[in-house]
């Protein structure tokens, strides 16, 4: 988790728990509080920020009895750069989050404008650790110390 002060704490206990459960367990942070309270966070209309979603079902290995699931790639070209952006995957039973990367300005534009990050984000998610099902996709953006939640019309199935 980028820019979250508590991430650098000693997380040995959480790592051990993560390995046992096969998924990442994040220490109590403002991010986790936000994820648990999505309905109470300021929401913005999802129509303004379309996400291109590409599904990759190909794989080059075959392990017997494996439960290989799809990888999804996400791209947005117009979400204003205001802080960290996370993708939220929500089903009736589970909520998962995944960090994204900000789009960078081209070198010449960076030298002209001094602006390093531009609008939009990109990221990928491997769904192996997510129980099978349909997940609503949302955007959670950290703006200074506040979170903004952008529910979307998009879904993924694994």
ZAMAR-439490 format. One record per atom (N, C-alpha, C): residue number from 1; residue in three letters; atom name; x, y, z. Coordinates in nm, 3 decimals. Example, Ala and Ser with C-alpha at 12.3 -4.5 7.8 and 13.67 -1.06 7.14 Angstrom:
2
(rec 1, ALA, N, (1.319, -0.569, 0.780));
(rec 1, ALA, CA, (1.230, -0.450, 0.780));
(rec 1, ALA, C, (1.320, -0.330, 0.780));
(rec 2, SER, N, (1.285, -0.225, 0.708));
(rec 2, SER, CA, (1.367, -0.106, 0.714));
(rec 2, SER, C, (1.290, 0.003, 0.787));
This chain:
158
(rec 1, UNK, N, (0.087, -0.117, 0.000));
(rec 1, UNK, CA, (0.000, 0.000, 0.000));
(rec 1, UNK, C, (0.090, 0.122, 0.000));
(rec 2, UNK, N, (0.071, 0.204, -0.098));
(rec 2, UNK, CA, (0.156, 0.320, -0.114));
(rec 2, UNK, C, (0.113, 0.431, -0.018));
(rec 3, UNK, N, (0.210, 0.498, 0.041));
(rec 3, UNK, CA, (0.187, 0.615, 0.124));
(rec 3, UNK, C, (0.099, 0.589, 0.246));
(rec 4, UNK, N, (0.099, 0.471, 0.299));
(rec 4, UNK, CA, (0.023, 0.444, 0.420));
(rec 4, UNK, C, (0.124, 0.419, 0.531));
(rec 5, UNK, N, (0.129, 0.510, 0.627));
(rec 5, UNK, CA, (0.233, 0.505, 0.731));
(rec 5, UNK, C, (0.239, 0.372, 0.804));
(rec 6, UNK, N, (0.125, 0.312, 0.830));
(rec 6, UNK, CA, (0.123, 0.190, 0.910));
(rec 6, UNK, C, (0.174, 0.068, 0.834));
(rec 7, UNK, N, (0.193, 0.080, 0.703));
(rec 7, UNK, CA, (0.236, -0.036, 0.626));
(rec 7, UNK, C, (0.375, -0.083, 0.667));
(rec 8, UNK, N, (0.461, 0.008, 0.709));
(rec 8, UNK, CA, (0.598, -0.029, 0.742));
(rec 8, UNK, C, (0.615, -0.080, 0.884));
(rec 9, UNK, N, (0.504, -0.098, 0.956));
(rec 9, UNK, CA, (0.514, -0.155, 1.089));
(rec 9, UNK, C, (0.555, -0.301, 1.078));
(rec 10, UNK, N, (0.595, -0.359, 1.188));
(rec 10, UNK, CA, (0.631, -0.500, 1.188));
(rec 10, UNK, C, (0.506, -0.581, 1.156));
(rec 11, UNK, N, (0.505, -0.646, 1.042));
(rec 11, UNK, CA, (0.385, -0.716, 0.998));
(rec 11, UNK, C, (0.404, -0.868, 0.996));
(rec 12, UNK, N, (0.496, -0.919, 1.074));
(rec 12, UNK, CA, (0.523, -1.062, 1.074));
(rec 12, UNK, C, (0.397, -1.144, 1.104));
(rec 13, UNK, N, (0.319, -1.100, 1.201));
(rec 13, UNK, CA, (0.197, -1.174, 1.238));
(rec 13, UNK, C, (0.096, -1.174, 1.123));
(rec 14, UNK, N, (0.081, -1.060, 1.058));
(rec 14, UNK, CA, (-0.013, -1.050, 0.946));
(rec 14, UNK, C, (0.034, -1.135, 0.828));
(rec 15, UNK, N, (0.165, -1.137, 0.803));
(rec 15, UNK, CA, (0.217, -1.220, 0.694));
(rec 15, UNK, C, (0.190, -1.367, 0.721));
(rec 16, UNK, N, (0.212, -1.410, 0.844));
(rec 16, UNK, CA, (0.186, -1.549, 0.880));
(rec 16, UNK, C, (0.039, -1.582, 0.858));
(rec 17, UNK, N, (-0.050, -1.494, 0.899));
(rec 17, UNK, CA, (-0.193, -1.513, 0.878));
(rec 17, UNK, C, (-0.225, -1.516, 0.729));
(rec 18, UNK, N, (-0.162, -1.430, 0.651));
(rec 18, UNK, CA, (-0.184, -1.426, 0.507));
(rec 18, UNK, C, (-0.146, -1.557, 0.441));
(rec 19, UNK, N, (-0.030, -1.610, 0.478));
(rec 19, UNK, CA, (0.017, -1.735, 0.418));
(rec 19, UNK, C, (-0.077, -1.851, 0.451));
(rec 20, UNK, N, (-0.128, -1.854, 0.573));
(rec 20, UNK, CA, (-0.221, -1.960, 0.612));
(rec 20, UNK, C, (-0.350, -1.952, 0.532));
(rec 21, UNK, N, (-0.401, -1.832, 0.513));
(rec 21, UNK, CA, (-0.529, -1.814, 0.445));
(rec 21, UNK, C, (-0.515, -1.806, 0.293));
(rec 22, UNK, N, (-0.395, -1.783, 0.244));
(rec 22, UNK, CA, (-0.373, -1.775, 0.100));
(rec 22, UNK, C, (-0.414, -1.643, 0.038));
(rec 23, UNK, N, (-0.442, -1.543, 0.120));
(rec 23, UNK, CA, (-0.476, -1.409, 0.070));
(rec 23, UNK, C, (-0.406, -1.306, 0.156));
(rec 24, UNK, N, (-0.396, -1.186, 0.107));
(rec 24, UNK, CA, (-0.329, -1.080, 0.182));
(rec 24, UNK, C, (-0.420, -1.025, 0.291));
(rec 25, UNK, N, (-0.367, -1.014, 0.409));
(rec 25, UNK, CA, (-0.436, -0.952, 0.522));
(rec 25, UNK, C, (-0.360, -0.824, 0.552));
(rec 26, UNK, N, (-0.429, -0.711, 0.549));
(rec 26, UNK, CA, (-0.363, -0.582, 0.569));
(rec 26, UNK, C, (-0.388, -0.535, 0.711));
(rec 27, UNK, N, (-0.284, -0.485, 0.778));
(rec 27, UNK, CA, (-0.304, -0.433, 0.914));
(rec 27, UNK, C, (-0.409, -0.323, 0.916));
(rec 28, UNK, N, (-0.466, -0.298, 1.032));
(rec 28, UNK, CA, (-0.569, -0.194, 1.047));
(rec 28, UNK, C, (-0.509, -0.059, 1.005));
(rec 29, UNK, N, (-0.570, 0.000, 0.905));
(rec 29, UNK, CA, (-0.522, 0.127, 0.849));
(rec 29, UNK, C, (-0.644, 0.211, 0.810));
(rec 30, UNK, N, (-0.623, 0.338, 0.781));
(rec 30, UNK, CA, (-0.734, 0.419, 0.729));
(rec 30, UNK, C, (-0.793, 0.359, 0.600));
(rec 31, UNK, N, (-0.709, 0.294, 0.519));
(rec 31, UNK, CA, (-0.758, 0.230, 0.398));
(rec 31, UNK, C, (-0.858, 0.120, 0.431));
(rec 32, UNK, N, (-0.825, 0.036, 0.527));
(rec 32, UNK, CA, (-0.915, -0.073, 0.563));
(rec 32, UNK, C, (-1.044, -0.020, 0.623));
(rec 33, UNK, N, (-1.036, 0.086, 0.701));
(rec 33, UNK, CA, (-1.158, 0.149, 0.754));
(rec 33, UNK, C, (-1.245, 0.198, 0.640));
(rec 34, UNK, N, (-1.184, 0.256, 0.537));
(rec 34, UNK, CA, (-1.258, 0.306, 0.422));
(rec 34, UNK, C, (-1.327, 0.191, 0.348));
(rec 35, UNK, N, (-1.254, 0.081, 0.327));
(rec 35, UNK, CA, (-1.310, -0.033, 0.255));
(rec 35, UNK, C, (-1.428, -0.093, 0.332));
(rec 36, UNK, N, (-1.418, -0.099, 0.463));
(rec 36, UNK, CA, (-1.527, -0.155, 0.543));
(rec 36, UNK, C, (-1.649, -0.063, 0.547));
(rec 37, UNK, N, (-1.632, 0.063, 0.518));
(rec 37, UNK, CA, (-1.740, 0.161, 0.526));
(rec 37, UNK, C, (-1.767, 0.230, 0.393));
(rec 38, UNK, N, (-1.761, 0.155, 0.283));
(rec 38, UNK, CA, (-1.777, 0.214, 0.150));
(rec 38, UNK, C, (-1.907, 0.291, 0.136));
(rec 39, UNK, N, (-2.014, 0.242, 0.196));
(rec 39, UNK, CA, (-2.144, 0.308, 0.180));
(rec 39, UNK, C, (-2.149, 0.444, 0.249));
(rec 40, UNK, N, (-2.058, 0.469, 0.342));
(rec 40, UNK, CA, (-2.057, 0.596, 0.416));
(rec 40, UNK, C, (-1.961, 0.698, 0.356));
(rec 41, UNK, N, (-1.881, 0.656, 0.257));
(rec 41, UNK, CA, (-1.781, 0.745, 0.197));
(rec 41, UNK, C, (-1.846, 0.829, 0.088));
(rec 42, UNK, N, (-1.797, 0.950, 0.071));
(rec 42, UNK, CA, (-1.846, 1.039, -0.035));
(rec 42, UNK, C, (-1.835, 0.967, -0.169));
(rec 43, UNK, N, (-1.944, 0.965, -0.243));
(rec 43, UNK, CA, (-1.947, 0.897, -0.372));
(rec 43, UNK, C, (-1.965, 0.996, -0.485));
(rec 44, UNK, N, (-1.901, 0.964, -0.597));
(rec 44, UNK, CA, (-1.909, 1.048, -0.717));
(rec 44, UNK, C, (-1.967, 0.963, -0.829));
(rec 45, UNK, N, (-2.037, 1.025, -0.921));
(rec 45, UNK, CA, (-2.100, 0.954, -1.032));
(rec 45, UNK, C, (-1.998, 0.872, -1.110));
(rec 46, UNK, N, (-2.027, 0.743, -1.133));
(rec 46, UNK, CA, (-1.933, 0.656, -1.204));
(rec 46, UNK, C, (-1.927, 0.680, -1.354));
(rec 47, UNK, N, (-2.026, 0.746, -1.411));
(rec 47, UNK, CA, (-2.032, 0.766, -1.555));
(rec 47, UNK, C, (-1.913, 0.846, -1.605));
(rec 48, UNK, N, (-1.859, 0.933, -1.522));
(rec 48, UNK, CA, (-1.753, 1.023, -1.563));
(rec 48, UNK, C, (-1.618, 0.954, -1.584));
(rec 49, UNK, N, (-1.599, 0.836, -1.527));
(rec 49, UNK, CA, (-1.467, 0.774, -1.528));
(rec 49, UNK, C, (-1.474, 0.631, -1.581));
(rec 50, UNK, N, (-1.481, 0.616, -1.714));
(rec 50, UNK, CA, (-1.489, 0.480, -1.770));
(rec 50, UNK, C, (-1.360, 0.402, -1.750));
(rec 51, UNK, N, (-1.376, 0.272, -1.736));
(rec 51, UNK, CA, (-1.261, 0.181, -1.720));
(rec 51, UNK, C, (-1.262, 0.082, -1.835));
(rec 52, UNK, N, (-1.149, 0.070, -1.900));
(rec 52, UNK, CA, (-1.133, -0.036, -2.001));
(rec 52, UNK, C, (-1.085, -0.160, -1.927));
(rec 53, UNK, N, (-1.156, -0.271, -1.945));
(rec 53, UNK, CA, (-1.121, -0.395, -1.877));
(rec 53, UNK, C, (-1.091, -0.500, -1.983));
(rec 54, UNK, N, (-0.971, -0.559, -1.973));
(rec 54, UNK, CA, (-0.933, -0.667, -2.063));
(rec 54, UNK, C, (-0.912, -0.793, -1.980));
(rec 55, UNK, N, (-0.969, -0.902, -2.028));
(rec 55, UNK, CA, (-0.958, -1.031, -1.959));
(rec 55, UNK, C, (-0.856, -1.117, -2.032));
(rec 56, UNK, N, (-0.764, -1.174, -1.957));
(rec 56, UNK, CA, (-0.662, -1.262, -2.014));
(rec 56, UNK, C, (-0.685, -1.402, -1.959));
(rec 57, UNK, N, (-0.735, -1.490, -2.043));
(rec 57, UNK, CA, (-0.763, -1.627, -2.001));
(rec 57, UNK, C, (-0.654, -1.724, -2.046));
(rec 58, UNK, N, (-0.551, -1.671, -2.110));
(rec 58, UNK, CA, (-0.445, -1.759, -2.160));
(rec 58, UNK, C, (-0.342, -1.786, -2.051));
(rec 59, UNK, N, (-0.282, -1.900, -2.056));
(rec 59, UNK, CA, (-0.172, -1.930, -1.966));
(rec 59, UNK, C, (-0.082, -2.033, -2.031));
(rec 60, UNK, N, (0.044, -2.029, -1.997));
(rec 60, UNK, CA, (0.142, -2.113, -2.066));
(rec 60, UNK, C, (0.190, -2.230, -1.981));
(rec 61, UNK, N, (0.122, -2.257, -1.872));
(rec 61, UNK, CA, (0.163, -2.371, -1.791));
(rec 61, UNK, C, (0.040, -2.452, -1.754));
(rec 62, UNK, N, (0.063, -2.577, -1.722));
(rec 62, UNK, CA, (-0.048, -2.663, -1.685));
(rec 62, UNK, C, (-0.006, -2.744, -1.564));
(rec 63, UNK, N, (-0.063, -2.713, -1.452));
(rec 63, UNK, CA, (-0.034, -2.786, -1.329));
(rec 63, UNK, C, (-0.158, -2.868, -1.298));
(rec 64, UNK, N, (-0.139, -2.998, -1.279));
(rec 64, UNK, CA, (-0.257, -3.081, -1.254));
(rec 64, UNK, C, (-0.326, -3.036, -1.126));
(rec 65, UNK, N, (-0.456, -3.039, -1.130));
(rec 65, UNK, CA, (-0.542, -2.997, -1.019));
(rec 65, UNK, C, (-0.529, -2.849, -0.984));
(rec 66, UNK, N, (-0.475, -2.769, -1.077));
(rec 66, UNK, CA, (-0.463, -2.626, -1.047));
(rec 66, UNK, C, (-0.599, -2.560, -1.066));
(rec 67, UNK, N, (-0.619, -2.452, -0.996));
(rec 67, UNK, CA, (-0.743, -2.377, -1.006));
(rec 67, UNK, C, (-0.710, -2.241, -1.065));
(rec 68, UNK, N, (-0.649, -2.243, -1.184));
(rec 68, UNK, CA, (-0.607, -2.120, -1.250));
(rec 68, UNK, C, (-0.728, -2.037, -1.286));
(rec 69, UNK, N, (-0.721, -1.909, -1.257));
(rec 69, UNK, CA, (-0.830, -1.818, -1.293));
(rec 69, UNK, C, (-0.774, -1.702, -1.374));
(rec 70, UNK, N, (-0.863, -1.624, -1.426));
(rec 70, UNK, CA, (-0.826, -1.517, -1.519));
(rec 70, UNK, C, (-0.748, -1.404, -1.453));
(rec 71, UNK, N, (-0.676, -1.331, -1.539));
(rec 71, UNK, CA, (-0.610, -1.207, -1.502));
(rec 71, UNK, C, (-0.686, -1.096, -1.574));
(rec 72, UNK, N, (-0.711, -0.987, -1.502));
(rec 72, UNK, CA, (-0.780, -0.872, -1.561));
(rec 72, UNK, C, (-0.685, -0.753, -1.562));
(rec 73, UNK, N, (-0.691, -0.676, -1.672));
(rec 73, UNK, CA, (-0.614, -0.553, -1.686));
(rec 73, UNK, C, (-0.712, -0.436, -1.692));
(rec 74, UNK, N, (-0.683, -0.333, -1.616));
(rec 74, UNK, CA, (-0.772, -0.218, -1.604));
(rec 74, UNK, C, (-0.699, -0.091, -1.647));
(rec 75, UNK, N, (-0.767, -0.006, -1.724));
(rec 75, UNK, CA, (-0.710, 0.121, -1.766));
(rec 75, UNK, C, (-0.819, 0.228, -1.761));
(rec 76, UNK, N, (-0.783, 0.341, -1.704));
(rec 76, UNK, CA, (-0.869, 0.459, -1.705));
(rec 76, UNK, C, (-0.784, 0.574, -1.753));
(rec 77, UNK, N, (-0.841, 0.659, -1.838));
(rec 77, UNK, CA, (-0.764, 0.768, -1.897));
(rec 77, UNK, C, (-0.803, 0.906, -1.846));
(rec 78, UNK, N, (-0.902, 0.916, -1.757));
(rec 78, UNK, CA, (-0.946, 1.052, -1.721));
(rec 78, UNK, C, (-0.971, 1.077, -1.572));
(rec 79, UNK, N, (-0.941, 0.984, -1.483));
(rec 79, UNK, CA, (-0.957, 1.013, -1.341));
(rec 79, UNK, C, (-0.849, 1.112, -1.299));
(rec 80, UNK, N, (-0.887, 1.228, -1.247));
(rec 80, UNK, CA, (-0.785, 1.328, -1.210));
(rec 80, UNK, C, (-0.686, 1.272, -1.107));
(rec 81, UNK, N, (-0.561, 1.310, -1.123));
(rec 81, UNK, CA, (-0.458, 1.267, -1.028));
(rec 81, UNK, C, (-0.473, 1.350, -0.901));
(rec 82, UNK, N, (-0.518, 1.284, -0.795));
(rec 82, UNK, CA, (-0.533, 1.351, -0.666));
(rec 82, UNK, C, (-0.471, 1.270, -0.553));
(rec 83, UNK, N, (-0.432, 1.149, -0.580));
(rec 83, UNK, CA, (-0.375, 1.064, -0.476));
(rec 83, UNK, C, (-0.389, 0.918, -0.515));
(rec 84, UNK, N, (-0.357, 0.832, -0.421));
(rec 84, UNK, CA, (-0.358, 0.688, -0.446));
(rec 84, UNK, C, (-0.495, 0.640, -0.494));
(rec 85, UNK, N, (-0.493, 0.543, -0.586));
(rec 85, UNK, CA, (-0.616, 0.487, -0.642));
(rec 85, UNK, C, (-0.613, 0.336, -0.622));
(rec 86, UNK, N, (-0.726, 0.283, -0.576));
(rec 86, UNK, CA, (-0.740, 0.139, -0.555));
(rec 86, UNK, C, (-0.863, 0.091, -0.630));
(rec 87, UNK, N, (-0.855, -0.029, -0.683));
(rec 87, UNK, CA, (-0.974, -0.093, -0.740));
(rec 87, UNK, C, (-1.040, -0.174, -0.629));
(rec 88, UNK, N, (-1.171, -0.167, -0.623));
(rec 88, UNK, CA, (-1.247, -0.240, -0.523));
(rec 88, UNK, C, (-1.330, -0.345, -0.596));
(rec 89, UNK, N, (-1.325, -0.469, -0.549));
(rec 89, UNK, CA, (-1.402, -0.578, -0.606));
(rec 89, UNK, C, (-1.496, -0.628, -0.498));
(rec 90, UNK, N, (-1.626, -0.612, -0.520));
(rec 90, UNK, CA, (-1.723, -0.637, -0.415));
(rec 90, UNK, C, (-1.827, -0.738, -0.462));
(rec 91, UNK, N, (-1.843, -0.845, -0.383));
(rec 91, UNK, CA, (-1.951, -0.941, -0.403));
(rec 91, UNK, C, (-2.036, -0.936, -0.277));
(rec 92, UNK, N, (-2.148, -1.007, -0.274));
(rec 92, UNK, CA, (-2.228, -1.005, -0.151));
(rec 92, UNK, C, (-2.151, -1.058, -0.029));
(rec 93, UNK, N, (-2.054, -1.147, -0.051));
(rec 93, UNK, CA, (-1.982, -1.208, 0.061));
(rec 93, UNK, C, (-1.845, -1.145, 0.087));
(rec 94, UNK, N, (-1.779, -1.092, -0.015));
(rec 94, UNK, CA, (-1.640, -1.050, -0.002));
(rec 94, UNK, C, (-1.614, -0.913, -0.064));
(rec 95, UNK, N, (-1.510, -0.849, -0.011));
(rec 95, UNK, CA, (-1.459, -0.726, -0.072));
(rec 95, UNK, C, (-1.307, -0.738, -0.082));
(rec 96, UNK, N, (-1.254, -0.714, -0.201));
(rec 96, UNK, CA, (-1.110, -0.718, -0.224));
(rec 96, UNK, C, (-1.067, -0.583, -0.279));
(rec 97, UNK, N, (-0.943, -0.544, -0.249));
(rec 97, UNK, CA, (-0.888, -0.420, -0.304));
(rec 97, UNK, C, (-0.755, -0.450, -0.372));
(rec 98, UNK, N, (-0.722, -0.367, -0.469));
(rec 98, UNK, CA, (-0.596, -0.382, -0.540));
(rec 98, UNK, C, (-0.544, -0.243, -0.575));
(rec 99, UNK, N, (-0.417, -0.216, -0.545));
(rec 99, UNK, CA, (-0.361, -0.085, -0.580));
(rec 99, UNK, C, (-0.344, -0.072, -0.731));
(rec 100, UNK, N, (-0.341, 0.050, -0.778));
(rec 100, UNK, CA, (-0.317, 0.076, -0.920));
(rec 100, UNK, C, (-0.193, 0.164, -0.933));
(rec 101, UNK, N, (-0.151, 0.186, -1.055));
(rec 101, UNK, CA, (-0.040, 0.277, -1.082));
(rec 101, UNK, C, (-0.094, 0.398, -1.157));
(rec 102, UNK, N, (-0.036, 0.513, -1.129));
(rec 102, UNK, CA, (-0.075, 0.635, -1.198));
(rec 102, UNK, C, (-0.011, 0.638, -1.336));
(rec 103, UNK, N, (-0.079, 0.697, -1.430));
(rec 103, UNK, CA, (-0.022, 0.718, -1.562));
(rec 103, UNK, C, (0.080, 0.830, -1.554));
(rec 104, UNK, N, (0.194, 0.810, -1.620));
(rec 104, UNK, CA, (0.301, 0.911, -1.617));
(rec 104, UNK, C, (0.298, 0.994, -1.745));
(rec 105, UNK, N, (0.334, 1.118, -1.728));
(rec 105, UNK, CA, (0.344, 1.210, -1.841));
(rec 105, UNK, C, (0.463, 1.169, -1.928));
(rec 106, UNK, N, (0.455, 1.196, -2.056));
(rec 106, UNK, CA, (0.568, 1.169, -2.145));
(rec 106, UNK, C, (0.682, 1.263, -2.108));
(rec 107, UNK, N, (0.805, 1.220, -2.135));
(rec 107, UNK, CA, (0.922, 1.297, -2.092));
(rec 107, UNK, C, (0.919, 1.442, -2.141));
(rec 108, UNK, N, (0.889, 1.461, -2.267));
(rec 108, UNK, CA, (0.889, 1.598, -2.321));
(rec 108, UNK, C, (0.781, 1.682, -2.253));
(rec 109, UNK, N, (0.662, 1.622, -2.234));
(rec 109, UNK, CA, (0.554, 1.695, -2.167));
(rec 109, UNK, C, (0.591, 1.723, -2.022));
(rec 110, UNK, N, (0.659, 1.629, -1.959));
(rec 110, UNK, CA, (0.702, 1.649, -1.820));
(rec 110, UNK, C, (0.799, 1.767, -1.812));
(rec 111, UNK, N, (0.894, 1.773, -1.907));
(rec 111, UNK, CA, (0.990, 1.883, -1.907));
(rec 111, UNK, C, (0.923, 2.017, -1.936));
(rec 112, UNK, N, (0.820, 2.016, -2.021));
(rec 112, UNK, CA, (0.749, 2.139, -2.053));
(rec 112, UNK, C, (0.659, 2.187, -1.940));
(rec 113, UNK, N, (0.592, 2.091, -1.875));
(rec 113, UNK, CA, (0.489, 2.128, -1.778));
(rec 113, UNK, C, (0.530, 2.110, -1.632));
(rec 114, UNK, N, (0.628, 2.022, -1.607));
(rec 114, UNK, CA, (0.665, 1.991, -1.470));
(rec 114, UNK, C, (0.567, 1.897, -1.402));
(rec 115, UNK, N, (0.472, 1.845, -1.478));
(rec 115, UNK, CA, (0.371, 1.754, -1.424));
(rec 115, UNK, C, (0.414, 1.610, -1.452));
(rec 116, UNK, N, (0.439, 1.533, -1.345));
(rec 116, UNK, CA, (0.489, 1.396, -1.361));
(rec 116, UNK, C, (0.375, 1.299, -1.388));
(rec 117, UNK, N, (0.268, 1.302, -1.307));
(rec 117, UNK, CA, (0.155, 1.213, -1.328));
(rec 117, UNK, C, (0.044, 1.286, -1.403));
(rec 118, UNK, N, (-0.023, 1.212, -1.492));
(rec 118, UNK, CA, (-0.135, 1.269, -1.565));
(rec 118, UNK, C, (-0.263, 1.194, -1.525));
(rec 119, UNK, N, (-0.374, 1.237, -1.580));
(rec 119, UNK, CA, (-0.501, 1.175, -1.547));
(rec 119, UNK, C, (-0.501, 1.027, -1.581));
(rec 120, UNK, N, (-0.572, 0.948, -1.500));
(rec 120, UNK, CA, (-0.591, 0.807, -1.527));
(rec 120, UNK, C, (-0.502, 0.717, -1.444));
(rec 121, UNK, N, (-0.526, 0.587, -1.459));
(rec 121, UNK, CA, (-0.451, 0.485, -1.385));
(rec 121, UNK, C, (-0.455, 0.356, -1.465));
(rec 122, UNK, N, (-0.372, 0.261, -1.423));
(rec 122, UNK, CA, (-0.376, 0.127, -1.482));
(rec 122, UNK, C, (-0.338, 0.027, -1.374));
(rec 123, UNK, N, (-0.381, -0.096, -1.392));
(rec 123, UNK, CA, (-0.349, -0.201, -1.296));
(rec 123, UNK, C, (-0.391, -0.336, -1.348));
(rec 124, UNK, N, (-0.349, -0.439, -1.278));
(rec 124, UNK, CA, (-0.390, -0.575, -1.314));
(rec 124, UNK, C, (-0.423, -0.651, -1.186));
(rec 125, UNK, N, (-0.509, -0.749, -1.202));
(rec 125, UNK, CA, (-0.552, -0.829, -1.087));
(rec 125, UNK, C, (-0.556, -0.975, -1.128));
(rec 126, UNK, N, (-0.486, -1.058, -1.052));
(rec 126, UNK, CA, (-0.497, -1.202, -1.068));
(rec 126, UNK, C, (-0.607, -1.247, -0.973));
(rec 127, UNK, N, (-0.702, -1.322, -1.023));
(rec 127, UNK, CA, (-0.819, -1.357, -0.943));
(rec 127, UNK, C, (-0.808, -1.493, -0.874));
(rec 128, UNK, N, (-0.689, -1.552, -0.873));
(rec 128, UNK, CA, (-0.672, -1.685, -0.814));
(rec 128, UNK, C, (-0.717, -1.693, -0.669));
(rec 129, UNK, N, (-0.691, -1.589, -0.591));
(rec 129, UNK, CA, (-0.722, -1.593, -0.448));
(rec 129, UNK, C, (-0.865, -1.550, -0.417));
(rec 130, UNK, N, (-0.938, -1.506, -0.518));
(rec 130, UNK, CA, (-1.076, -1.461, -0.498));
(rec 130, UNK, C, (-1.171, -1.578, -0.519));
(rec 131, UNK, N, (-1.263, -1.601, -0.427));
(rec 131, UNK, CA, (-1.362, -1.707, -0.450));
(rec 131, UNK, C, (-1.438, -1.682, -0.580));
(rec 132, UNK, N, (-1.477, -1.789, -0.646));
(rec 132, UNK, CA, (-1.549, -1.775, -0.773));
(rec 132, UNK, C, (-1.677, -1.697, -0.750));
(rec 133, UNK, N, (-1.707, -1.612, -0.848));
(rec 133, UNK, CA, (-1.829, -1.534, -0.838));
(rec 133, UNK, C, (-1.825, -1.411, -0.926));
(rec 134, UNK, N, (-1.925, -1.327, -0.910));
(rec 134, UNK, CA, (-1.934, -1.201, -0.983));
(rec 134, UNK, C, (-1.902, -1.088, -0.886));
(rec 135, UNK, N, (-1.814, -0.998, -0.929));
(rec 135, UNK, CA, (-1.769, -0.887, -0.845));
(rec 135, UNK, C, (-1.798, -0.754, -0.912));
(rec 136, UNK, N, (-1.863, -0.664, -0.838));
(rec 136, UNK, CA, (-1.879, -0.527, -0.884));
(rec 136, UNK, C, (-1.745, -0.456, -0.869));
(rec 137, UNK, N, (-1.710, -0.377, -0.969));
(rec 137, UNK, CA, (-1.582, -0.305, -0.967));
(rec 137, UNK, C, (-1.609, -0.160, -0.928));
(rec 138, UNK, N, (-1.530, -0.110, -0.834));
(rec 138, UNK, CA, (-1.539, 0.029, -0.793));
(rec 138, UNK, C, (-1.400, 0.090, -0.785));
(rec 139, UNK, N, (-1.396, 0.221, -0.771));
(rec 139, UNK, CA, (-1.269, 0.294, -0.760));
(rec 139, UNK, C, (-1.268, 0.363, -0.624));
(rec 140, UNK, N, (-1.161, 0.345, -0.551));
(rec 140, UNK, CA, (-1.144, 0.413, -0.423));
(rec 140, UNK, C, (-1.020, 0.501, -0.436));
(rec 141, UNK, N, (-1.038, 0.632, -0.418));
(rec 141, UNK, CA, (-0.926, 0.724, -0.433));
(rec 141, UNK, C, (-0.899, 0.795, -0.302));
(rec 142, UNK, N, (-0.772, 0.798, -0.265));
(rec 142, UNK, CA, (-0.730, 0.869, -0.144));
(rec 142, UNK, C, (-0.687, 1.009, -0.185));
(rec 143, UNK, N, (-0.755, 1.107, -0.131));
(rec 143, UNK, CA, (-0.727, 1.247, -0.161));
(rec 143, UNK, C, (-0.686, 1.312, -0.030));
(rec 144, UNK, N, (-0.555, 1.334, -0.012));
(rec 144, UNK, CA, (-0.498, 1.375, 0.116));
(rec 144, UNK, C, (-0.534, 1.269, 0.220));
(rec 145, UNK, N, (-0.612, 1.301, 0.321));
(rec 145, UNK, CA, (-0.646, 1.200, 0.421));
(rec 145, UNK, C, (-0.790, 1.150, 0.405));
(rec 146, UNK, N, (-0.858, 1.193, 0.299));
(rec 146, UNK, CA, (-0.995, 1.151, 0.275));
(rec 146, UNK, C, (-1.003, 1.051, 0.161));
(rec 147, UNK, N, (-1.102, 0.964, 0.169));
(rec 147, UNK, CA, (-1.126, 0.869, 0.061));
(rec 147, UNK, C, (-1.254, 0.907, -0.012));
(rec 148, UNK, N, (-1.253, 0.886, -0.144));
(rec 148, UNK, CA, (-1.369, 0.906, -0.228));
(rec 148, UNK, C, (-1.396, 0.773, -0.297));
(rec 149, UNK, N, (-1.520, 0.728, -0.294));
(rec 149, UNK, CA, (-1.557, 0.602, -0.357));
(rec 149, UNK, C, (-1.638, 0.627, -0.483));
(rec 150, UNK, N, (-1.597, 0.563, -0.593));
(rec 150, UNK, CA, (-1.667, 0.577, -0.720));
(rec 150, UNK, C, (-1.718, 0.439, -0.762));
(rec 151, UNK, N, (-1.844, 0.409, -0.730));
(rec 151, UNK, CA, (-1.898, 0.281, -0.779));
(rec 151, UNK, C, (-1.907, 0.290, -0.931));
(rec 152, UNK, N, (-1.894, 0.178, -0.998));
(rec 152, UNK, CA, (-1.902, 0.178, -1.145));
(rec 152, UNK, C, (-2.008, 0.080, -1.191));
(rec 153, UNK, N, (-2.032, 0.080, -1.321));
(rec 153, UNK, CA, (-2.127, -0.015, -1.381));
(rec 153, UNK, C, (-2.059, -0.147, -1.419));
(rec 154, UNK, N, (-1.929, -0.158, -1.392));
(rec 154, UNK, CA, (-1.852, -0.272, -1.439));
(rec 154, UNK, C, (-1.853, -0.388, -1.340));
(rec 155, UNK, N, (-1.837, -0.510, -1.395));
(rec 155, UNK, CA, (-1.828, -0.631, -1.315));
(rec 155, UNK, C, (-1.722, -0.723, -1.377));
(rec 156, UNK, N, (-1.663, -0.807, -1.294));
(rec 156, UNK, CA, (-1.578, -0.915, -1.343));
(rec 156, UNK, C, (-1.631, -1.046, -1.288));
(rec 157, UNK, N, (-1.603, -1.154, -1.359));
(rec 157, UNK, CA, (-1.645, -1.288, -1.317));
(rec 157, UNK, C, (-1.522, -1.376, -1.319));
(rec 158, UNK, N, (-1.503, -1.451, -1.214));
(rec 158, UNK, CA, (-1.391, -1.547, -1.215));
(rec 158, UNK, C, (-1.439, -1.685, -1.181));
